[in-house]
């Protein structure tokens, strides 16, 4: 199979390369695309060096089966026609097409079949926080429909890209040296701080990141009755997002049912033994694939379940989910 990565020099692009490197997909030919800044540089893949090509309106994707695109919404919108005009299936990691009716929004463990019907030859990868949440919600939804969700996210610097990770490192060094702390990728200093602001604010007081979780969940789970209220917070963690989730189901579930559902769910690893101080945390989750779930308890304020999830948003929240879409499509051809 022939695969292209667009945005190969970015944090997600490099993580896609890592996922493909260690995965089982038979990649016969890999092409890398990037901006004029990254064009000409080389990245290693399965023992060979591949040069990054500059993405232009004249770029030829003929013969490419799948293009994994992670270069931002503007690039995705501008070059979608270039990428798909010869039949390439574009798996897009930006928000450009997620809510378009004729573009499936896919998490393979939940709605993989949607990827089999892509009339524009575009499949959208959901937002990282949404992916993590719905992978955990789906096992409960199968037991009894989830009707209401409150979620607070604790999002790592890597969610804002490779330069954001470097900025956090610089900020810690500046604090340690007693120097003025500089910031450009974040609205405020992130080191030793929390910023309750991710993406732009909308008219209703929620940020666009928070509204993504509200809207995307309905589309992925094929249920407009699910209401999601989110507060998204940037935290001084390098990678792996955490989420505190309160989920109310139509019918009351027992803790035994919930734990069994999580334990049996694809893509979920149960880490829930508070007596032994076992619960999900971002540090050990970094660089791994699952959505870890723990701190499971009944919501004492109402009818519902409270739990905590952690997942590496560069893996399952972006690169891994995109590659799994290819695997699903290939398995159901």
HELIX and SHEET records of a PDB file:
HELIX    1   1 UNK A   11  UNK A   22  1                                  12    
HELIX    2   2 UNK A   73  UNK A   84  1                                  12    
HELIX    3   3 UNK A  108  UNK A  111  1                                   4    
HELIX    4   4 UNK A  112  UNK A  116  5                                   5    
HELIX    5   5 UNK A  128  UNK A  143  1                                  16    
HELIX    6   6 UNK A  157  UNK A  160  5                                   4    
HELIX    7   7 UNK A  162  UNK A  176  1                                  15    
HELIX    8   8 UNK A  208  UNK A  221  1                                  14    
HELIX    9   9 UNK A  255  UNK A  264  1                                  10    
HELIX   10  10 UNK A  274  UNK A  276  5                                   3    
HELIX   11  11 UNK A  282  UNK A  285  1                                   4    
HELIX   12  12 UNK A  315  UNK A  319  3                                   5    
HELIX   13  13 UNK A  320  UNK A  331  1                                  12    
SHEET    1   A 8 UNK A  42  UNK A  45  0                                        
SHEET    2   A 8 UNK A  48  UNK A  54 -1                                        
SHEET    3   A 8 UNK A  29  UNK A  34  1                                        
SHEET    4   A 8 UNK A   2  UNK A   6  1                                        
SHEET    5   A 8 UNK A  66  UNK A  69  1                                        
SHEET    6   A 8 UNK A  89  UNK A  92  1                                        
SHEET    7   A 8 UNK A 122  UNK A 125  1                                        
SHEET    8   A 8 UNK A 104  UNK A 106  1                                        
SHEET    1   B 7 UNK A 194  UNK A 195  0                                        
SHEET    2   B 7 UNK A 227  UNK A 235 -1                                        
SHEET    3   B 7 UNK A 146  UNK A 155  1                                        
SHEET    4   B 7 UNK A 241  UNK A 249 -1                                        
SHEET    5   B 7 UNK A 305  UNK A 311 -1                                        
SHEET    6   B 7 UNK A 291  UNK A 298 -1                                        
SHEET    7   B 7 UNK A 268  UNK A 270  1                                        
SHEET    1   C 2 UNK A 272  UNK A 273  0                                        
SHEET    2   C 2 UNK A 278  UNK A 279 -1                                        
END                                                                             
